[in-house]
């Protein structure tokens, strides 16, 4: 299983000569990754996982400093489930050479902050009619009833939008540059520029060239 923690750099594009389409890309820089902890079924953790440390920082708590010991300090610590924990060792370095072109991956990141947003923008409400006596067409509407005489928890209303963990599944890898530690993923990845992103492989590989024969048959019919 392949996985990485990297920084979202910027977006680019890729021209597919076979289909003649321009494919949007997101370029991710995979910083040097170090295994800080290995969990297995035989240990007290009772499951197989690997903890990865990425980036540099000086400010860490005493408990984290004691946990890392001689490995140094890292800006981000994240855990990934693996099928076989015996293949990893504490202090081992990981790079992006295991990823393949055409491999399908899941991208996990923190979405951009949108500040205080109304209910229509935050939750996609349709809104009231713009006429027939409605002077606040973008308002929430009724938020309760006679019982229980208070607003229930979880009511979709205006509030802080964004800064939430978002997962986008089945993105395809277009290019892997192991020398520069860059990986290009087809489509958009959640988060702001220079934000941390987790990439986890699904184990599936598909060709980059899209088959256009089906479209041509439909045109002929």
Secondary structure, 3 states (H helix, E strand, C coil): CCEEEEEEEEEEEEEECCCCEEEEEEEEEECCEEEEEEECCCCCCCCCEEEEEECCCCCCCHHHHHHHHHHCCCCEEEEEECCCHHHCCCCCEECCCCCCCCEEEEEEEECCCCEEECHHHHHCCCCCCCCCCCCCCCCCCCCCCCCCCCCCCCCCCCEEECCCEEEEEEEEEEEEECCCCEEEEECCCCCCCCCEEEEEEEEEECCCCCCCHHHHHHHHC
